Amino acid sequence: MIVDCAFYRHGVRVPETFDVSDLARVLSARDRDKGDFLWVGVHEPTPSELHAIADQLGFHPLATEDALKAHQRPKLERYEGMLFLVLKTLSYIDAEDAVETGEISLFVGEGYVVTVRHGAGSELSVTRAHLEEVSDVLGRGPAAVVYAVCDKVVDDYTQVAHFLEEDVDEVEQSVFSPERTRDSERIYTLKREIAEARRAIQPLKAPMQSCAEGRIAGINGDVAPYFRDITDHLNRVGETVDNLEQLLSAAFDAHVAQISVQQNDDMRTISAGAALVVVPTLIAGIYGMNFKYMPELDWRFGYPFALLLMVGAAAVLWVCFKRSGWL
């Protein structure tokens, strides 16, 4: 559905309402100055809704199809008279250790910008409201909207990376705690979610760098410095995610090593316990063979002696195993 549709003149919203069928008329009828533009915000549009906007503003059909499917890699493509930018949005569900992805597609042309959002992440209504409060930035035209949307998305990346850092710290503490833990499943889940975050972050670096260097037609040169800040934040969050992946790999290796040590300790304890049973059993077995000529068979204290021998042998073994750390 169409969330908001407004025309901006000199960075100030024009108090006028209109629908999709009026978009072409609004653009052509205005004696637009530099920086005046139309901003249409759409959330999970139906094919008919998006095609209606595309017909009014002349979108390339391939870009329209990509925006409808909403399963694209982050990218920046140039079409005749239009830029098409795809961003992956990220949000974190702490209860499930899950990174939820969405998508924002931006159509940027002469005098207009259309944002098509899929998923719940990176809601743009707050971004629009904040941008409307700084008319000097909004007055720079559609490029200012592109900057604000990208800045919002990258800020969300930073927040997601912070939550991932907290979970990785919890995993490390659990792995190296004296208690027996089962961290393999959580480590695998976090590695999968970190991979999801990398798929959103890494492909976006090249388009943001191009915008920061002013090499993209349609992105005003005076807006380029703002994209340098986004590029810096994007590089930092990318490094954070890479470091988290390395830490999780190290934590998994440590977890496997801990399991091996615990299993070794268990085997030593089991072996020591078996020895405490085997020795008395051996003595009992010897005295139970019932041969005629055996020492102490006719001795009055033979039976207590055999019991004492069993207990004494087991006690000696227990002391030895205790000192060696097997028990």
Solvent accessible surface area in square Angstrom, and as a share of the most:
residue,aa,sasa,rsa
1,M,127,0.57
2,I,60,0.30
3,V,79,0.45
4,D,35,0.18
5,C,20,0.12
6,A,1,0.01
7,F,0,0.00
8,Y,0,0.00
9,R,79,0.29
10,H,107,0.48
11,G,1,0.01
12,V,92,0.53
13,R,90,0.33
14,V,30,0.17
15,P,136,0.86
16,E,71,0.32
17,T,131,0.76
18,F,27,0.11
19,D,82,0.43
20,V,28,0.16
21,S,77,0.49
22,D,36,0.19
23,L,1,0.00
24,A,41,0.32
25,R,123,0.45
26,V,3,0.02
27,L,27,0.13
28,S,91,0.59
29,A,74,0.58
30,R,57,0.21
31,D,124,0.64
32,R,74,0.27
33,D,68,0.35
34,K,182,0.77
35,G,13,0.13
36,D,3,0.01
37,F,0,0.00
38,L,0,0.00
39,W,2,0.01
40,V,1,0.00
41,G,8,0.08
42,V,3,0.02
43,H,44,0.19
44,E,88,0.40
45,P,10,0.06
46,T,69,0.40
47,P,83,0.52
48,S,82,0.53
49,E,60,0.27
50,L,0,0.00
51,H,85,0.38
52,A,42,0.33
53,I,0,0.00
54,A,8,0.06
55,D,117,0.61
56,Q,59,0.26
57,L,22,0.11
58,G,60,0.57
59,F,15,0.06
60,H,66,0.29
61,P,96,0.61
62,L,102,0.51
63,A,0,0.00
64,T,2,0.01
65,E,76,0.34
66,D,24,0.12
67,A,0,0.00
68,L,42,0.21
69,K,118,0.50
70,A,16,0.12
71,H,159,0.71
72,Q,33,0.15
73,R,162,0.59
74,P,4,0.03
75,K,44,0.19
76,L,35,0.17
77,E,55,0.25
78,R,141,0.51
79,Y,42,0.16
80,E,177,0.79
81,G,66,0.63
82,M,12,0.05
83,L,12,0.06
84,F,0,0.00
85,L,3,0.01
86,V,0,0.00
87,L,0,0.00
88,K,37,0.16
89,T,0,0.00
90,L,3,0.01
91,S,37,0.24
92,Y,31,0.12
93,I,63,0.32
94,D,90,0.47
95,A,104,0.80
96,E,114,0.51
97,D,16,0.08
98,A,22,0.17
99,V,12,0.07
100,E,72,0.32
101,T,53,0.31
102,G,10,0.09
103,E,2,0.01
104,I,0,0.00
105,S,0,0.00
106,L,0,0.00
107,F,0,0.00
108,V,8,0.04
109,G,12,0.11
110,E,138,0.62
111,G,5,0.04
112,Y,16,0.06
113,V,0,0.00
114,V,0,0.00
115,T,3,0.01
116,V,0,0.00
117,R,27,0.10
118,H,28,0.13
119,G,23,0.22
120,A,80,0.62
121,G,8,0.07
122,S,9,0.06
123,E,93,0.42
124,L,17,0.09
125,S,53,0.34
126,V,108,0.62
127,T,15,0.09
128,R,16,0.06
129,A,53,0.41
130,H,114,0.51
131,L,6,0.03
132,E,57,0.26
133,E,138,0.62
134,V,52,0.30
135,S,48,0.31
136,D,104,0.54
137,V,20,0.11
138,L,0,0.00
139,G,22,0.21
140,R,71,0.26
141,G,1,0.01
142,P,20,0.13
143,A,2,0.01
144,A,0,0.00
145,V,0,0.00
146,V,3,0.02
147,Y,38,0.14
148,A,10,0.08
149,V,0,0.00
150,C,0,0.00
151,D,33,0.17
152,K,61,0.26
153,V,0,0.00
154,V,0,0.00
155,D,66,0.34
156,D,18,0.09
157,Y,2,0.01
158,T,70,0.41
159,Q,103,0.46
160,V,4,0.02
161,A,5,0.04
162,H,93,0.41
163,F,64,0.27
164,L,0,0.00
165,E,70,0.32
166,E,82,0.37
167,D,4,0.02
168,V,0,0.00
169,D,71,0.37
170,E,82,0.37
171,V,1,0.00
172,E,48,0.22
173,Q,132,0.59
174,S,29,0.19
175,V,5,0.03
176,F,134,0.56
177,S,31,0.20
178,P,137,0.86
179,E,124,0.56
180,R,150,0.55
181,T,45,0.26
182,R,235,0.86
183,D,11,0.06
184,S,47,0.30
185,E,141,0.63
186,R,75,0.27
187,I,1,0.00
188,Y,140,0.53
189,T,25,0.15
190,L,0,0.00
191,K,63,0.27
192,R,123,0.45
193,E,14,0.06
194,I,0,0.00
195,A,34,0.27
196,E,49,0.22
197,A,1,0.01
198,R,83,0.30
199,R,138,0.50
200,A,1,0.01
201,I,1,0.01
202,Q,58,0.26
203,P,24,0.15
204,L,0,0.00
205,K,53,0.22
206,A,70,0.54
207,P,13,0.08
208,M,0,0.00
209,Q,71,0.31
210,S,17,0.11
211,C,2,0.01
212,A,3,0.02
213,E,91,0.41
214,G,39,0.37
215,R,141,0.51
216,I,6,0.03
217,A,79,0.61
218,G,51,0.49
219,I,12,0.06
220,N,46,0.23
221,G,60,0.57
222,D,75,0.39
223,V,2,0.01
224,A,6,0.04
225,P,63,0.40
226,Y,66,0.25
227,F,0,0.00
228,R,138,0.50
229,D,66,0.34
230,I,0,0.00
231,T,11,0.06
232,D,69,0.36
233,H,49,0.22
234,L,0,0.00
235,N,57,0.29
236,R,134,0.49
237,V,6,0.04
238,G,0,0.00
239,E,104,0.47
240,T,37,0.21
241,V,1,0.01
242,D,43,0.23
243,N,81,0.42
244,L,7,0.03
245,E,46,0.21
246,Q,123,0.55
247,L,77,0.38
248,L,0,0.00
249,S,45,0.29
250,A,59,0.46
251,A,4,0.03
252,F,83,0.35
253,D,92,0.48
254,A,21,0.16
255,H,6,0.03
256,V,70,0.40
257,A,54,0.42
258,Q,54,0.24
259,I,64,0.33
260,S,60,0.39
261,V,83,0.48
262,Q,43,0.19
263,Q,108,0.48
264,N,83,0.43
265,D,53,0.27
266,D,49,0.25
267,M,116,0.52
268,R,75,0.27
269,T,64,0.37
270,I,109,0.55
271,S,50,0.33
272,A,0,0.00
273,G,28,0.27
274,A,50,0.38
275,A,27,0.21
276,L,40,0.20
277,V,98,0.56
278,V,90,0.52
279,V,42,0.24
280,P,27,0.17
281,T,83,0.48
282,L,110,0.55
283,I,18,0.09
284,A,45,0.35
285,G,41,0.40
286,I,76,0.39
287,Y,63,0.24
288,G,47,0.45
289,M,102,0.45
290,N,131,0.67
291,F,121,0.50
292,K,163,0.69
293,Y,186,0.71
294,M,34,0.15
295,P,96,0.60
296,E,70,0.31
297,L,78,0.39
298,D,149,0.77
299,W,123,0.43
300,R,205,0.75
301,F,114,0.47
302,G,8,0.07
303,Y,161,0.61
304,P,68,0.43
305,F,79,0.33
306,A,8,0.06
307,L,78,0.39
308,L,126,0.63
309,L,74,0.37
310,M,33,0.15
311,V,99,0.57
312,G,31,0.30
313,A,25,0.19
314,A,24,0.19
315,A,52,0.40
316,V,95,0.55
317,L,44,0.22
318,W,122,0.43
319,V,59,0.34
320,C,71,0.43
321,F,36,0.15
322,K,105,0.44
323,R,208,0.76
324,S,66,0.43
325,G,45,0.44
326,W,88,0.31
327,L,63,0.32
